[in-house]
Amino acid sequence: MARQKMTKQEKSWIMYDVGNSAFVLLSTALIPVYFSSIATGSVVVAWGYAETVASLVIALLMPILGSLADLRHMKKKFLVGCVGTGAVACCCLGLTVEALPFLIIYVIASIALNSSMVFYDALLVDATTDERYDEISSQGYAWGYIGSCVPFIACLGIVLGGSVVGIDMATGMKIAFAITAIWWVAFTVPVFRNVHQTHFKERAEHLFKDTFLGLGRTLKKIWRDKSLRYFMLAFFFYIDGVHTIIKLSTSYGTDLGIDSTQLVLALLVTQFVAFPSAIIYGRLGAKVGTKKMLLVGVFAYTCITLFGAFFLRSAVEFWILAIMVGLFQGGIQALSRSEFGKLVPKEHANEYFGFFDIFGKYAAVMGTFLVSSITALTGMSNLGVLSLAILFVVGFVLLSKVPDRA
């Protein structure tokens, strides 16, 4: 049977992944390296606490904003508001060379980015059909990985090679922040123009009262649904490890003394490996089952965590780790998003995805705080990384208990 061509709405939805991934890659690779040049003390500890604060704020806000965004015509308004705030904050990162103001601005940009992802994820139910969730969600992550490399390579050239034409690192980072913000905004335009909210709930007479009551009802529905309950609990644990590895990998490598250029180039390779891997993962999910492929991904991440804790000591091992992460990172995120989309009522998608994000962000609070605290107490960042293996094991056990749908 011939593979169905993507519609204009599906392509436009995917484009936002290309846009926001530019900032994700910059914040994963270059921003921690730049921060280490203006900060004192352990980069892992400071960066981990900053990510913890950002995740906590997002987790508190998203169910409420998500419920409001389920109203007619509201998803895209919230999305554009978050993108605008994030893009401005991204540009402002280049205006300070002091560690604390830089972290505060970064937290604002991170909150805006991750908030936008809740509204974007919920638009998946409007952009495509149930049977294509795995395929389109995976395509989003895949093109996000490869597309983000375009502005990132330009930023990399300016920051690392700018000295050839008289551009110092601080000036180079200002230009990099501006390039990333413009790219992010430009690739928001297609989803704003071409994806329309077809699933929504009607405005209630007492909007805010109904919003909070609705959140309580939704939480009860999630808990009573065995599939949703076990999936959300499993997601809470395994996505914790995934997000923590993404956020702290560069800082961890810096603490181990690995050259910053090697760190950045290795993470760039991760993007290229993740592009075909995410697409393949999505197709395998549709063929053999989303749950099975998620279990494979969680097991693989357990192995990756053990490798990082016990064997990562040099640039060569970091390159190996980057390739291993690239093989599974996009797949586990994409299939988690599509599996959840299949389980929730479409007219309340934003509200449910708000809780989806709460589980993900509170998990990120736990993961980054755990790694940062253990590193601060012991002085050994590898022990903090090792603790993530427990989270993957618990996630695997809970995910295996999710009932298979008939």
C-alpha positions, -999 to 999 in steps of 0.1 A, spaced: 0 0 0 14 34 -10 24 57 19 -1 86 22 13 121 12 14 147 39 -13 174 38 -6 211 39 -18 212 75 5 184 85 35 200 68 28 233 84 24 217 119 58 200 114 74 233 105 70 246 141 93 218 153 119 231 129 115 266 144 116 259 181 142 232 178 168 259 169 165 274 204 164 239 220 197 230 203 213 263 211 203 260 248 216 224 249 249 230 232 262 266 230 244 284 258 258 262 287 293 266 272 289 304 270 274 304 306 305 285 319 326 313 306 308 340 327 299 318 357 319 307 387 316 274 406 300 242 392 282 247 359 261 216 365 247 229 398 238 264 386 224 252 353 205 224 370 188 248 394 179 272 367 162 244 347 144 233 379 129 267 384 118 270 348 102 235 349 84 242 381 68 274 368 57 257 336 42 228 355 22 252 377 9 273 348 2 248 320 -29 230 331 -47 263 337 -35 279 305 -41 246 286 -77 245 298 -83 281 286 -66 273 253 -92 246 246 -117 274 239 -125 282 203 -97 300 184 -75 302 215 -47 276 208 -29 296 182 -33 328 202 -15 313 232 11 297 209 19 331 193 21 348 227 46 323 239 67 325 208 68 363 209 79 363 245 105 336 240 120 352 209 124 386 227 140 369 257 163 349 234 176 382 219 180 397 254 203 369 264 230 387 245 226 419 265 242 408 298 276 392 307 266 387 344 257 351 354 226 358 375 208 382 351 217 358 323 201 329 341 169 349 349 165 358 312 172 322 302 145 310 326 120 333 310 129 321 275 128 285 286 93 290 302 81 306 269 95 278 248 82 249 268 48 266 272 45 270 235 51 233 231 20 224 251 -2 244 227 17 230 197 14 194 208 -23 198 214 -27 211 178 -16 176 166 -52 165 170 -63 193 147 -36 189 121 -40 152 113 -60 121 119 -58 94 147 -41 68 125 -14 92 115 -4 105 149 28 83 152 39 92 117 33 130 119 46 133 154 78 115 145 82 136 113 79 167 135 108 156 158 128 144 128 126 176 108 131 196 140 164 178 145 177 183 110 162 218 104 176 232 136 211 224 124 209 251 97 208 281 121 230 263 146 258 257 122 257 294 113 258 303 150 286 278 155 306 294 128 302 329 141 309 320 178 338 296 173 353 310 141 344 347 145 378 356 158 391 352 123 372 383 113 375 401 146 343 389 163 348 379 199 327 352 217 304 377 234 295 395 202 292 362 184 267 350 209 246 381 205 244 374 168 236 338 175 208 347 198 193 370 171 196 344 144 179 318 166 150 341 175 143 351 139 144 314 128 120 305 156 95 332 146 97 325 109 88 289 112 59 297 135 41 314 106 30 282 87 13 267 116 -4 300 124 -17 304 89 -26 268 79 -35 248 110 -69 256 123 -84 246 157 -112 221 147 -116 206 182 -126 229 210 -149 234 240 -175 262 243 -170 291 266 -187 287 299 -207 314 317 -183 314 346 -150 309 328 -124 307 355 -146 288 380 -154 263 352 -117 261 343 -107 250 378 -136 226 382 -128 212 348 -92 206 358 -104 186 388 -127 165 366 -100 159 341 -75 147 368 -102 123 381 -108 110 346 -71 104 340 -68 85 373 -99 63 367 -87 54 332 -62 25 337 -44 31 304 -40 68 310 -30 63 347 -2 39 341 10 57 310 12 90 328 30 76 358 54 57 335 59 89 314 66 109 346 96 87 354 112 79 320 108 114 305 125 127 336 156 109 326 153 119 289 149 156 297 176 157 323 201 141 299 192 166 272 195 196 295 227 187 315 247 167 289 269 196 279 273 208 315 283 173 326 309 171 298 323 205 308 327 193 344 346 163 331 370 186 313 360 177 278 368 204 252 338 227 244 343 223 207 342 185 210 310 188 231 292 210 206 302 190 175 292 157 192 258 172 200 255 184 164 261 148 153 232 138 176 209 159 155 219 142 122 216 107 137 182 116 153 167 127 119 164 93 103 160 75 136 129 94 146 112 87 112 121 50 115 109 49 150 75 64 141 70 39 113 80 10 135 56 23 161 27 21 136 38 -13 125 47 -32 157 30 -11 183 37 23 200 40 7 234 66 -18 223 88 8 207 85 30 238 97 0 260 127 -4 237 135 33 240 133 33 278 155 2 280 180 18 257 181 50 278 188 29 309 219 15 291 229 50 280 227 63 316 249 35 329 274 42 301 275 79 309 280 73 346 307 45 344 325 50 311 322 86 300 356 102 307 369 116 273 357 132 241 356 98 224 331 84 249 311 116 247 308 111 209 297 75 214 271 87 240 258 114 216 252 89 188 234 65 212 212 93 224 204 103 188 192 68 180 164 70 206 158 106 217 134 117 190 115 83 189 107 82 226 95 118 226 75 115 194 57 83 203 50 95 238 33 125 223 13 105 197 3 78 222 -11 103 246 -29 120 217 -47 87 210 -58 83 246 -74 118 252 -107 134 241 -99 158 212 -121 187 223 -101 188 256 -67 181 241 -50 212 255 -63 206 290 -51 170 289 -18 180 273 -14 205 301 -14 176 325 9 157 301 33 186 304 28 188 342 40 152 345 69 159 322 80 192 338 76 180 374 97 150 364 123 175 350 122 193 383 130 160 401 157 149 376 177 182 374 173 188 411 185 152 419 215 154 396 225 189 409 220 180 446 240 148 444 267 165 425 269 193 450 269 169 480 295 144 467 315 165 443 310 137 417 287 145 388 288 109 376 269 98 408 242 123 399 239 108 364 238 73 378 207 81 398 188 85 365 190 48 359 165 42 387 140 65 371 142 46 338 138 12 355 106 24 373 93 39 341 99 7 322 80 -13 348 50 11 349 49 13 311 48 -25 308 16 -24 329 -3 -1 305 -32 -22 291 -30 -29 253 -59 -14 235 -81 -38 215 
